[in-house]
């Protein structure tokens, strides 16, 4: 299943640490709300330009490609 990487309206969250949940598996930038990854089966699915895709374990850290903010997801929560 494909999912788009797109920017949404600015988020009001200011925390560095975000947790995907079973109700919302998307991991988004805490500053600009850009989609960073999607939590699937206890791992984070990351997809980049030119077909680069990764499944990684937790904790995950990534710098947003849109605004440069450092983001962290420590684990999925139920």
C-alpha positions as CSV (number, residue, x, y, z in Angstrom):
1,X,0.0,0.0,0.0
2,X,1.4,3.4,-1.0
3,X,1.1,6.4,1.1
4,X,1.9,10.0,0.2
5,X,4.6,12.1,1.8
6,X,3.0,15.6,2.0
7,X,3.0,18.7,4.1
8,X,-0.1,19.6,6.1
9,X,-1.0,22.7,8.1
10,X,1.4,23.6,10.9
11,X,1.1,21.5,14.0
12,X,0.6,23.0,17.4
13,X,2.8,20.3,19.0
14,X,6.1,21.5,20.3
15,X,7.6,18.3,21.7
16,X,10.6,16.6,20.2
17,X,9.3,13.1,21.0
18,X,6.2,11.9,19.2
19,X,4.6,8.5,19.4
20,X,2.6,6.8,16.7
21,X,-0.4,4.9,18.0
22,X,-2.6,2.1,16.8
23,X,-5.3,4.7,15.9
24,X,-2.9,7.0,14.1
25,X,0.2,5.1,12.8
26,X,1.6,8.2,11.1
27,X,4.8,9.8,12.4
28,X,4.8,13.5,11.6
29,X,7.2,16.4,12.2
30,X,6.5,18.2,15.4
31,X,7.1,21.6,13.7
32,X,5.7,21.5,10.1
33,X,3.6,18.3,10.3
34,X,5.3,16.7,7.3
35,X,4.9,12.9,7.2
36,X,8.2,11.2,8.3
37,X,7.1,7.6,8.4
38,X,4.3,5.1,9.2
39,X,4.4,2.6,12.0
40,X,3.7,-1.0,10.8
41,X,3.9,-4.2,12.7
42,X,6.0,-2.6,15.5
43,X,8.5,-1.1,13.1
44,X,8.8,2.3,11.4
45,X,8.4,2.3,7.6
46,X,10.5,5.2,6.1
47,X,10.4,6.1,2.4
48,X,12.5,8.6,0.6
49,X,13.0,9.8,-3.0
50,X,14.1,7.5,-5.8
51,X,12.6,4.4,-4.3
52,X,14.6,4.2,-1.1
53,X,12.5,2.4,1.6
54,X,13.5,1.2,5.0
55,X,11.9,-0.7,7.9
56,X,13.6,0.3,11.2
57,X,13.2,-0.5,14.9
58,X,12.6,1.9,17.7
59,X,13.8,4.4,18.9
60,X,13.9,6.3,15.6
61,X,15.4,9.8,15.1
62,X,15.1,11.8,11.9
63,X,15.6,15.3,10.7
64,X,12.6,16.7,8.8
65,X,13.4,17.2,5.1
66,X,11.0,20.2,5.1
67,X,12.1,22.3,8.0
68,X,15.2,20.7,9.5
69,X,13.6,19.9,12.9
70,X,15.0,16.8,14.8
71,X,12.2,14.4,15.5
72,X,12.2,11.3,17.7
73,X,9.8,8.4,18.1
74,X,10.6,6.1,21.1
75,X,8.1,3.3,20.6
76,X,4.6,2.7,19.2
77,X,1.9,2.8,21.9
78,X,-1.4,1.0,22.0
